[in-house]
Amino acid sequence: MLVGFALLIGVVGAVIWHLWTGESWSESSQFGAFLATCWAAYAWVVRVSERRRAGR
């Protein structure tokens, strides 16, 4: 689910970036990939920290 949501964030971000800036789809998809990576990393850190708190 985490990966699917990160991909959804990336796709939506790429479409919004493309429509807002008018840049090519290649550049917009790079922005979407960056968003997806950042979201996945953030969600992973939150998940790991929640597991550590629950373990205490």
C-alpha positions in Angstrom: 0.0 0.0 0.0 2.9 2.3 0.8 4.4 1.9 -2.6 1.1 2.3 -4.4 0.3 5.5 -2.6 3.8 6.8 -3.3 3.3 6.1 -7.0 -0.1 7.8 -7.0 1.5 10.9 -5.4 4.2 10.8 -8.1 1.8 10.6 -11.0 -0.6 13.3 -9.6 2.4 15.5 -8.9 3.8 15.0 -12.4 0.5 15.8 -14.0 0.0 19.0 -11.9 3.6 20.0 -12.6 3.2 19.5 -16.3 -0.1 21.5 -16.4 1.1 24.3 -14.2 4.6 24.9 -15.7 4.0 23.6 -19.3 7.3 21.6 -19.2 7.8 18.5 -21.2 6.4 15.2 -19.9 10.0 14.0 -19.5 10.8 16.7 -17.0 7.4 16.4 -15.3 7.9 12.7 -14.8 11.3 13.3 -13.2 9.6 15.7 -10.8 6.9 13.0 -10.1 9.6 10.4 -9.5 11.3 12.8 -7.0 7.9 13.3 -5.2 7.2 9.6 -5.0 10.7 8.9 -3.6 10.4 11.6 -1.0 6.9 10.5 0.0 8.0 6.8 0.3 11.1 7.8 2.4 8.9 10.0 4.7 6.3 7.2 5.1 9.0 4.6 5.8 10.6 6.8 8.5 7.2 7.4 10.2 6.5 3.6 10.1 9.9 2.7 11.6 9.6 5.3 14.3 6.0 4.0 15.2 7.3 0.4 15.4 10.2 1.5 17.7 7.7 3.4 20.0 5.4 0.4 20.1 8.3 -1.9 21.0 9.2 0.1 24.1 
